[in-house]
């Protein structure tokens, strides 16, 4: 589920459809849970979660005591929830999405070795999925002054991690039709309010169409890994790939 459903579902022609097997993955501490919760926040005009409502979803995902998202259960390789979403496109649509979340620990070799059965179960789920959203952190050299860059991978490490994502996606995702890469925490590496104004979706006419948005984001923020994205495309020619930046601090950027 989550980010960029406006693009992800823009090509669906039926007024009410069921989208099966959308899986939501990313490393630890990249902000997956917080992104999921904020998309459900009813304050945004164009994407509305009808069921479960925001408060019900928040009770499942938010730790009120620590005022932070709950950690995803590491004992369960996938957590599935059916979400009904209303998307305000030129023709409004209601979509039933099987949102499949994963703990970040699942990508650690030690976890995979200690939980071999659960890992195989996860791979079976991945092989059936038609849509995958990969949430990425920024890399250290991108981080704006005033933040701690030591919390992030170096540019070289980040590229190496994306190479691993490329290997995983090309090897295990034979049924994949839609792939979204979302670089999260845009508030740490960009003028996110300016980018939001530039990229904001408007059903009455936006400054950029879907293709122009993807080209702009790819060139500005994903240039380093374009060869790997090209490798995925070469292995899966029918696969549609889009790149985005996201932050929980701007609803327009999160959902445009």
Residue, then its C-alpha position, 0 to 999 in steps of 0.5 A: x500500500x502507501x505512498x504514491x497510490x495516485x500514480x500506482x492506480x492511475x491506469x486502473x479503469x474500473x471504478x472499484x477494483x481489487x489490487x492483490x499483493x502489494x508488498x511494502x519493504x525496506x530496511x530497518x528505521x527507514x520510516x515505513x510504518x510512519x509513512x503508512x500511517x500518514x497516508x491514512x491521515x484524513x487531512x489530505x484531499x486526494x487519498x482517503x482510507x475508508x477502512x480501517x479508519x485512521x484511528x483504528x490504523x493508528x491503534x495498530x501502528x502507533x506506540x502512544x507511550x513512546x509517541x513513535x511508530x511501533x516496531x514491526x513484529x520480527x517473529x512474523x515475516x509478513x503482516x497483511x491487512x486489507x485497506x479500502x482506499x478512495x482516490x480522487x483522480x479525474x474519475x474517482x476510484x475505490x480500491x481494495x488493497x492487500x497491504x503486506x508489511x515486513x519487518x526491516x530485520x527480515x533482510x539481515x542474513x542472520x535473521x534469514x538463517x535463524x528463521x529459514x521457514x519464515x524466510x521461505x514463506x516470505x519469498x512465496x509471498x513476494x513471488x505472487x505480488x504484482x506491486x512492490x514499494x521499496x522505501x529507501x533512506x537518503x545517503x550520508x552525503x545528501x543530509x543537510x547541515x544540522x542533522x547527524x549524517x552518521x546515522x546514514x549509509x555513505x554514498x558507496x554503501x547506499x549504492x551497494x545496498x541498492x545493488x542488493x535490492x536489484x539482485x533480490x527483485x530480479x531474482x524473486x519477483x517474477x510476477x511483478x508489474x509495478x515497482x515504486x522506489x521511495x526515498x524517504x525523509x526528504x525533509x533531511x536532504x531537500x527543500x521539501x516544501x519547494x519540491x512539494x509545490x513543484x510535484x503536487x498532484x492536482x486533478x484539474x491540472x498539475x505543473x507536471x504529468x506522471x512521466x515528467x515527475x518521474x523523470x525529474x525525481x529520477x534525474x535529481x535524486x536517483x541518478x547514482x542508481x539509474x544503471x541498476x534500475x535499468x538492469x531491473x527493466x532489462x530483466x523485466x521489460x513489461x515492468x513499470x518503475x517509478x521513483x519518488x521522494x517522500x516525507x511525513x511532514x508534507x502530505x502533498x509530497x507524500x501523496x502527489 
